[in-house]
Amino acid sequence: MTNLNSQYTKPKQRVLLGMSGGIDSTVSAMLLLEQGYEVVGVTFRTYDSIKESCLAREKGCCSVDSIMEAKHNAERMGFEHHIVDFRDTFRQCVIRNFIDEYMSGRTPNPCVLCNSHIKWGELLRVADELGCDYVATGHYARIREYNGHLYLANAVDKQKDQTYFLWMLTEDNLRRTIFPLGGLTKTEVRAIARAHGYETLAEKKESQEICFVTNNDYRSFLRENVPDFDQRVVPGNYIDATGKVLGQHLGFANYTIGQRKKLGIALGQPAYVTHIDAARNEVTLGTNDDLLATSLHFRPHGNALSEWMDQPGLTAKVRYRSTAVPVQIKDGNCLEFATPVWGITPGQSVVVYCGDLLIGGGIIC
């Protein structure tokens, strides 16, 4: 293979920056301005019930606070800022998929769809309307050129790397994308914020929750958003791998693969959810070792992983925080791991890398 360390650079032009009001997008604005780009800020509404009167008063709830913080940061740095309403598209795409997957016994990854369909699909449309050549975000990722094509590449800060959530982005997306933070660590980003007088922002804690799920309680979210939830999600059988009934659960949608706590059953040893059958309303319990597997099938999306089948040194991740494991691609939609992988979950993403390059991914099925 040729050198994978060549960084892809773009000429200095007008950039639409997605701004959340947080430290990462704010520091991204500072860096883009210092690099000579003309920055236009945009903050989008995806899931909230903010009244227009609250927006007019610039106060009223945490969502308004975040939007206005982004707006004020843009004004402080001297560039234009827009607030765009993406709520209908977000509900039709991201939330609809989130609900459908859980109600089918799978575990969705809404951030992957949001990045692909909202933060790039809709953001690029707004960029065109505002005459912007590129879009930028505060994601920790890089873009590299290899053999005449553009690929996502791991960020310098491996603890913050977010390429796993960006695997659906196309090469056309990448041609118009800038990641200002890809070459920095989070410590360096905080230091830049402090140096520019943003002390409070530098110390602000980050949220790890799904943006539209209050208190990270997806079960309550489903109950509130699925009209017939209590009719569809009813008590059923816990079973073991042989089909033996072990006890009763509260309804398949209340469980995820790998779950150990709040099962409401005592078996004399730690029990884990190893399989969910929504059609039969059965939840299979097993041991920690039962969650280990050496292969999986996936549904590819817009990438040609089969072209990399003979390339040595491939690795794959099945969860954001999991370790990348050496892997071989079989038949374009099957992966075989060199060592057992824990907690392979239908509905989640599997992402494949060659060195630091993200070469493709798919939805585990």
C-alpha positions as CSV (number, residue, x, y, z in Angstrom):
1,M,0.0,0.0,0.0
2,T,1.1,3.6,-0.5
3,N,1.5,6.0,2.3
4,L,-1.7,6.3,4.4
5,N,-0.4,9.4,6.3
6,S,-0.9,12.0,3.5
7,Q,-3.4,14.5,4.8
8,Y,-6.0,15.8,2.3
9,T,-6.2,19.7,2.4
10,K,-8.7,22.1,0.9
11,P,-8.4,25.6,-0.4
12,K,-9.5,28.5,1.9
13,Q,-13.1,29.4,1.1
14,R,-16.5,29.9,2.6
15,V,-17.4,27.3,5.2
16,L,-20.7,26.4,6.9
17,L,-19.9,25.3,10.5
18,G,-22.4,23.3,12.5
19,M,-22.5,24.9,16.0
20,S,-24.0,23.3,19.1
21,G,-22.8,25.9,21.6
22,G,-20.3,23.4,23.0
23,I,-16.5,23.6,23.2
24,D,-15.7,21.5,20.1
25,S,-17.7,23.5,17.5
26,T,-16.6,26.8,19.1
27,V,-12.9,25.9,19.0
28,S,-13.5,24.7,15.4
29,A,-14.7,28.2,14.6
30,M,-11.6,29.7,16.1
31,L,-9.3,27.5,14.1
32,L,-11.2,28.0,10.8
33,L,-11.0,31.8,11.2
34,E,-7.3,31.6,12.1
35,Q,-6.7,29.5,8.9
36,G,-8.3,32.2,6.8
37,Y,-11.7,30.6,6.0
38,E,-14.9,32.7,5.8
39,V,-17.1,31.1,8.5
40,V,-20.9,30.9,8.6
41,G,-22.4,29.4,11.7
42,V,-25.5,27.2,11.7
43,T,-27.3,25.6,14.7
44,F,-30.1,23.2,13.9
45,R,-33.1,22.2,15.9
46,T,-33.7,18.4,15.7
47,Y,-35.8,17.4,18.7
48,D,-37.3,20.0,21.0
49,S,-40.6,21.7,21.9
50,I,-39.2,25.2,22.1
51,K,-41.9,27.9,21.6
52,E,-41.1,30.6,19.1
53,S,-41.6,33.1,22.0
54,C,-38.8,31.5,23.9
55,L,-36.5,31.8,20.9
56,A,-37.5,35.5,20.6
57,R,-36.7,36.0,24.3
58,E,-33.5,33.9,23.9
59,K,-34.3,32.0,27.1
60,G,-36.8,29.4,28.4
61,C,-35.0,26.0,28.5
62,C,-31.7,24.2,28.1
63,S,-32.3,23.8,24.3
64,V,-32.7,27.6,23.9
65,D,-29.6,28.1,26.0
66,S,-27.5,25.9,23.7
67,I,-28.8,27.5,20.6
68,M,-28.3,31.0,22.0
69,E,-24.8,30.2,23.2
70,A,-23.9,29.1,19.7
71,K,-25.4,32.3,18.3
72,H,-23.6,34.5,20.9
73,N,-20.3,32.8,20.3
74,A,-20.6,33.4,16.5
75,E,-21.4,37.1,17.2
76,R,-18.5,37.4,19.6
77,M,-16.1,36.0,16.9
78,G,-17.7,38.3,14.2
79,F,-19.4,35.9,11.7
80,E,-23.0,35.3,10.7
81,H,-25.1,32.7,12.3
82,H,-28.4,30.9,11.3
83,I,-30.9,28.7,13.2
84,V,-32.4,26.0,11.0
85,D,-35.4,23.8,11.8
86,F,-34.7,20.2,10.9
87,R,-37.2,18.6,13.3
88,D,-39.6,17.1,10.7
89,T,-36.7,15.4,8.8
90,F,-35.1,14.3,12.0
91,R,-38.4,12.7,13.3
92,Q,-39.1,11.0,9.9
93,C,-35.6,9.6,9.6
94,V,-33.8,9.2,12.9
95,I,-36.6,8.9,15.4
96,R,-38.7,6.7,13.1
97,N,-35.8,4.3,12.7
98,F,-35.0,4.4,16.4
99,I,-38.5,3.3,17.3
100,D,-38.8,0.7,14.5
101,E,-35.6,-1.0,15.4
102,Y,-36.4,-1.3,19.1
103,M,-39.8,-2.5,18.3
104,S,-38.3,-5.2,16.0
105,G,-36.0,-6.5,18.8
106,R,-32.8,-4.7,17.5
107,T,-30.7,-1.9,19.0
108,P,-30.3,1.1,16.8
109,N,-27.5,3.6,16.6
110,P,-29.2,7.0,16.0
111,C,-26.0,9.0,15.8
112,V,-24.9,7.2,12.6
113,L,-28.2,8.0,10.8
114,C,-28.2,11.6,12.1
115,N,-24.7,12.2,10.9
116,S,-25.4,10.8,7.4
117,H,-28.9,12.2,6.8
118,I,-29.1,15.3,8.9
119,K,-25.6,16.7,9.7
120,W,-24.5,16.1,6.2
121,G,-27.6,15.6,4.0
122,E,-29.4,18.6,5.3
123,L,-26.3,20.6,6.2
124,L,-25.0,20.4,2.7
125,R,-28.3,21.6,1.4
126,V,-28.2,24.6,3.6
127,A,-24.5,25.2,2.6
128,D,-25.6,25.4,-1.0
129,E,-28.4,27.9,-0.1
130,L,-25.9,30.1,1.7
131,G,-23.2,29.9,-0.9
132,C,-20.8,27.8,1.2
133,D,-18.1,25.7,-0.5
134,Y,-17.6,23.4,2.5
135,V,-19.2,22.2,5.8
136,A,-17.3,21.7,9.0
137,T,-18.1,20.2,12.4
138,G,-16.4,19.6,15.7
139,H,-16.1,15.9,15.2
140,Y,-12.8,14.2,16.1
141,A,-11.9,12.7,12.7
142,R,-9.6,13.3,9.7
143,I,-9.8,13.0,6.0
144,R,-7.1,11.4,3.9
145,E,-6.5,10.7,0.3
146,Y,-5.4,7.2,-0.8
147,N,-5.1,5.9,-4.3
148,G,-7.1,8.8,-5.7
149,H,-10.0,8.5,-3.2
150,L,-10.9,10.2,0.0
151,Y,-11.4,8.3,3.2
152,L,-12.2,9.0,6.8
153,A,-9.2,8.5,9.1
154,N,-8.9,8.2,12.8
155,A,-8.4,11.3,14.9
156,V,-5.1,11.9,16.6
157,D,-6.9,11.6,20.0
158,K,-7.8,7.9,19.9
159,Q,-10.0,8.4,23.1
160,K,-12.1,10.9,21.3
161,D,-12.1,9.5,17.8
162,Q,-15.6,9.6,16.3
163,T,-15.1,8.0,12.9
164,Y,-17.3,5.0,14.1
165,F,-20.3,7.3,14.0
166,L,-19.4,8.8,10.6
167,W,-19.0,5.6,8.6
168,M,-22.0,6.3,6.4
169,L,-20.5,9.5,4.9
170,T,-19.8,9.2,1.2
171,E,-16.7,10.3,-0.7
172,D,-18.8,13.2,-2.1
173,N,-19.6,14.2,1.5
174,L,-15.9,14.2,2.4
175,R,-14.9,16.3,-0.6
176,R,-16.9,19.1,1.0
177,T,-16.0,18.5,4.6
178,I,-13.5,19.9,7.1
179,F,-12.7,18.5,10.5
180,P,-10.7,21.2,12.3
181,L,-10.2,19.1,15.5
182,G,-8.9,15.9,13.9
183,G,-5.3,16.6,14.6
184,L,-5.8,17.7,18.2
185,T,-6.3,16.1,21.5
186,K,-9.2,17.1,23.8
187,T,-6.7,18.6,26.2
188,E,-5.4,20.8,23.5
189,V,-8.9,21.9,22.5
190,R,-9.6,22.9,26.1
191,A,-6.4,24.9,26.2
192,I,-7.3,26.7,23.0
193,A,-10.7,27.7,24.5
194,R,-9.0,29.0,27.6
195,A,-6.4,31.0,25.6
196,H,-9.3,32.7,23.8
197,G,-11.1,33.6,27.0
198,Y,-13.7,30.8,27.0
199,E,-12.9,29.5,30.5
200,T,-16.4,28.4,31.4
201,L,-16.8,26.6,28.1
202,A,-13.4,24.8,28.6
203,E,-14.6,23.4,31.9
204,K,-18.1,22.4,30.8
205,K,-19.0,18.7,31.1
206,E,-20.0,16.9,28.0
207,S,-23.2,14.9,27.6
208,Q,-22.9,11.3,26.4
209,E,-26.7,10.7,26.2
210,I,-28.8,10.4,23.1
211,C,-30.0,14.0,22.4
212,F,-33.7,13.2,22.2
213,V,-33.9,10.6,25.0
214,T,-34.4,12.2,28.4
215,N,-32.2,10.8,31.2
216,N,-31.0,8.1,28.7
217,D,-34.2,6.2,29.4
218,Y,-35.1,4.8,26.0
219,R,-37.9,2.6,27.4
220,S,-39.8,5.7,28.6
221,F,-39.2,7.3,25.3
222,L,-40.7,4.3,23.4
223,R,-43.7,4.2,25.8
224,E,-44.4,7.9,25.1
225,N,-44.0,7.7,21.3
226,V,-45.4,4.3,20.4
227,P,-49.3,4.6,20.7
228,D,-49.9,0.9,21.3
229,F,-46.6,0.2,23.2
230,D,-48.3,-1.4,26.2
231,Q,-50.4,-3.7,23.9
232,R,-47.3,-4.8,21.9
233,V,-44.8,-5.0,24.6
234,V,-46.2,-7.4,27.2
235,P,-44.7,-10.0,29.5
236,G,-43.1,-13.0,27.9
237,N,-40.7,-15.9,28.5
238,Y,-37.0,-15.8,29.4
239,I,-35.5,-18.9,27.9
240,D,-32.0,-20.5,27.8
241,A,-30.1,-21.5,24.7
242,T,-32.0,-24.9,24.6
243,G,-35.4,-23.2,24.7
244,K,-36.1,-24.0,28.4
245,V,-38.3,-21.5,30.1
246,L,-36.5,-19.7,32.9
247,G,-39.0,-17.1,34.0
248,Q,-41.0,-14.1,32.9
249,H,-39.7,-10.8,31.4
250,L,-41.5,-7.5,31.0
251,G,-41.6,-7.4,27.2
252,F,-38.9,-7.8,24.6
253,A,-38.4,-4.1,23.8
254,N,-37.2,-3.4,27.4
255,Y,-33.9,-5.4,26.8
256,T,-30.7,-5.1,24.8
257,I,-28.0,-7.6,23.9
258,G,-25.4,-7.8,26.7
259,Q,-27.8,-6.4,29.4
260,R,-27.1,-7.9,32.9
261,K,-28.8,-5.5,35.3
262,K,-32.6,-5.0,35.9
263,L,-33.5,-8.4,34.5
264,G,-35.7,-9.3,37.5
265,I,-34.6,-12.9,37.6
266,A,-32.2,-14.8,39.9
267,L,-30.5,-17.8,38.4
268,G,-27.7,-18.3,40.9
269,Q,-25.1,-16.9,38.6
270,P,-24.8,-13.7,36.5
271,A,-27.2,-13.8,33.5
272,Y,-26.9,-11.8,30.3
273,V,-29.3,-11.1,27.5
274,T,-27.9,-13.0,24.5
275,H,-30.7,-13.0,22.0
276,I,-34.1,-11.2,21.5
277,D,-36.9,-12.6,19.4
278,A,-39.5,-9.9,19.0
279,A,-41.9,-12.1,17.0
280,R,-42.1,-14.7,19.7
281,N,-41.6,-12.2,22.6
282,E,-38.8,-14.3,23.9
283,V,-35.5,-13.1,25.5
284,T,-32.7,-15.6,25.7
285,L,-30.4,-15.5,28.8
286,G,-26.9,-16.9,29.0
287,T,-23.4,-16.4,30.4
288,N,-20.9,-13.8,29.6
289,D,-19.1,-16.3,27.4
290,D,-22.3,-16.9,25.4
291,L,-21.9,-13.3,24.1
292,L,-18.6,-14.1,22.4
293,A,-18.6,-14.8,18.7
294,T,-16.0,-14.9,15.9
295,S,-18.2,-13.9,12.9
296,L,-21.1,-11.7,11.9
297,H,-23.3,-10.8,8.9
298,F,-24.0,-7.2,8.1
299,R,-25.9,-5.1,5.6
300,P,-23.5,-3.0,3.6
301,H,-24.3,0.6,2.9
302,G,-22.7,2.6,0.0
303,N,-19.2,1.1,0.3
304,A,-17.3,-1.7,-1.5
305,L,-15.7,-3.7,1.3
306,S,-15.3,-6.6,-1.0
307,E,-12.6,-4.7,-2.8
308,W,-10.5,-4.9,0.3
309,M,-10.9,-8.6,0.9
310,D,-7.3,-9.5,0.2
311,Q,-5.8,-6.6,2.0
312,P,-3.9,-7.6,5.2
313,G,-4.1,-5.8,8.5
314,L,-7.8,-5.1,8.5
315,T,-9.6,-4.5,11.8
316,A,-13.2,-3.9,12.8
317,K,-15.2,-2.5,15.7
318,V,-18.7,-3.5,16.7
319,R,-19.3,-0.8,19.3
320,Y,-18.0,2.8,19.7
321,R,-15.9,2.0,22.8
322,S,-14.9,-1.5,21.7
323,T,-11.4,-2.4,20.7
324,A,-10.7,-2.9,16.9
325,V,-10.1,-6.6,16.3
326,P,-8.2,-8.1,13.3
327,V,-10.8,-9.3,10.8
328,Q,-11.2,-10.9,7.4
329,I,-14.0,-9.9,4.9
330,K,-15.9,-12.9,3.5
331,D,-18.3,-12.5,0.5
332,G,-18.7,-8.8,1.0
333,N,-21.3,-9.1,3.8
334,C,-19.6,-11.4,6.4
335,L,-16.7,-10.7,8.7
336,E,-14.6,-13.3,10.5
337,F,-12.7,-12.1,13.6
338,A,-9.2,-13.4,14.6
339,T,-10.3,-13.4,18.2
340,P,-13.8,-13.7,19.8
341,V,-15.8,-10.4,20.0
342,W,-18.2,-9.7,22.8
343,G,-21.8,-8.5,22.4
344,I,-22.4,-8.4,18.7
345,T,-25.8,-6.7,18.5
346,P,-28.2,-6.6,15.5
347,G,-29.0,-3.0,14.6
348,Q,-25.6,-1.6,15.7
349,S,-22.9,-0.7,13.3
350,V,-19.8,-2.7,12.4
351,V,-17.0,-0.5,11.0
352,V,-13.9,-1.7,9.2
353,Y,-10.5,-0.1,9.1
354,C,-7.2,-0.5,7.2
355,G,-4.7,1.1,9.5
356,D,-6.1,4.5,10.3
357,L,-8.4,4.5,7.3
358,L,-12.1,3.8,7.7
359,I,-12.8,1.7,4.6
360,G,-16.5,0.9,5.1
361,G,-19.1,-0.5,7.4
362,G,-22.6,-1.9,7.7
363,I,-25.6,-2.6,10.0
364,I,-25.2,-5.8,11.9
365,C,-28.0,-8.2,11.0
